[in-house]
Amino acid sequence: MSLAEFEQHRRRLRALAYRMTGSRSEADDLVQEAWLRWQAVDRATVQDPLAYLCRTTTRLCLDHLQSARARREQYVGLWLPEPLVDDALADHQPADPETALGLRQQLSMGFLLALQHLTAPARAAFLLHDVFDLDFDDIARTLDRSSAACRQLASRARQHLRAQGFDADHTPAPQAHPPSEALLAAFAQALASGNVDTLAGLLADDVRLYSDGGGLVSAIPTPLGGRLRVAKALLGFARNWQNHPGAQALRAARVNGQPGALVWNAQGALEQVCALELDANGRVRGLYFQRNPHKLQHIHRALAPAKHG
């Protein structure tokens, strides 16, 4: 397979690696390693190149996650995935490749976070079968387990995801009540008004707020729940942001396919990315603030020249 042929599968492999690791930068590195492995393989022994590449990428992810376990355990505060900024952002450029794989391959921050709470083998079995359509015989060869064991891993993963509010086919919750743009406008207006009851009315009863600073910047150390508690915290954030010395730029965005926003500081650095996750009634059930500067570098590099456009 030439590089041009490999490129036909790169998006799919990167999407798999991103879901496995929760990191866009790590996903890119792992897919590049898969390309190097492919160059060295005897092509005559490969019947299905895509299945082979999915297996190779998955094994690389599993090895990487094993070596990264200590770092994850020592991570300061809440861990959230690296965000992806997509279609509505980059001056109406096409959607990021990971968002183009279909609704069944949902990319919401909540879904990704739920995936990360699975064991790595369960995550792999679930993703390879339910999202990337590999059969369990292929998955068994990937994980060095029996087909029956892999079925059980995927089933347990499915049950876990359902318990977190994600359907078996992983389709996003309907967002027609209200549309994303109207919700963002109402959300911004409620924040500006300072009325805690108005803001709380936009939140689901089981709303949760997450914030990842990686020990490098301030962040809430544990998830915050409850409509009033979350509303009060958001109003406090808004007051601090409004009183922040120097100008800041706030830009509406779609983050991992969800309504969200980017905040740039006076020095032109991306300070945080926020994603809102909606329930079936159009209320906010999850707020995800990624503030770790290391996890924002790829977005800053891509969008900084056009942030004020």
C-alpha positions, 0 to 999 in steps of 0.5 A, a space after each residue: 500500500 502506498 502512502 496515498 492508499 494509506 491516507 484513505 484510511 488515516 481518518 478512520 484510524 485517527 478516529 479510532 485512536 482518538 476514542 481510545 486515548 482521548 488525545 488528538 495529539 497522541 492519536 496522530 502519533 499512534 497512526 503514524 506508528 501504524 504507517 511505519 508498521 505497515 511499511 514493514 509488513 509482508 503485504 502478501 500475508 494481509 487479506 484485509 488491509 483496513 482490518 489489519 490497520 485497525 488491529 495494529 492501531 488498537 494494539 499500539 493504543 493498548 500498549 500506549 495506555 499501559 505505559 501511560 497509566 502511571 501518568 494518568 493516575 498521577 494527573 492533578 484534578 479531573 481528566 478530560 479528553 482533548 477537545 476537537 473544534 469542528 465545522 462551525 469554527 474555522 471560517 466555515 471549513 469542512 468538519 474535522 475528519 473525526 466528525 464525518 464518520 457518522 452519528 453512530 460514532 458520537 464524539 461528545 465529551 460525555 461519551 468520550 469521558 464515559 469511554 475512558 472509564 472503561 478498561 482499555 480492552 473493553 473500550 477496544 472491543 466496544 469501539 472495534 465492533 459497535 463503532 468500526 464494524 469489525 467482527 468478533 473474530 478479528 477483535 479476538 485476534 487483536 486482543 488475544 482473547 476468545 471471540 466469546 470473551 470479546 463479546 462479553 467485553 463489548 456487552 459490558 461496555 454497552 451496559 456501562 454507556 447506557 447507564 451513563 445515558 448513551 444509547 446502544 447505537 450512540 446517536 446524539 440526543 435530539 437537539 431541536 428544543 431549542 436549536 444550538 444557536 438559540 440555546 447558546 444565546 439564551 445561555 449567554 443572556 442568562 449569564 449576563 443577567 446574573 439571575 441564578 434562577 434563569 440560568 438554572 432553568 436551562 440546566 437539566 436536573 442531573 447536570 454536571 460541570 467538569 473542569 480540567 486544568 491539569 495542575 497547570 491552571 485553576 480548575 474545579 478539582 471534582 465534578 460539580 452537580 445540581 442545577 443551583 450549584 452549577 448555576 451559581 458557579 457559572 455566574 461566579 466564573 462569568 463575573 471573574 471573566 468580566 473582571 479579568 484584566 485586559 481584553 478577552 475574546 469569546 467565540 461561539 464554536 462547535 466542540 466535539 459536535 456540540 455547542 460551545 465556546 472558545 476563550 482567548 486571553 489578552 495575549 492571544 492565547 487560547 485560555 479555555 474551550 467549553 462544550 455543552 452537552 444537551 439532553 433529549 429536552 434541550 437542557 444542558 446536562 453536561 458542561 466541560 471546561 478544558 483549561 489545560 494549556 497542553 490540551 489546547 495547543 493543537 486548537 491554538 495552532 489551527 485557529 489563532 491566526 483567524 480567532 478574531 475573524 
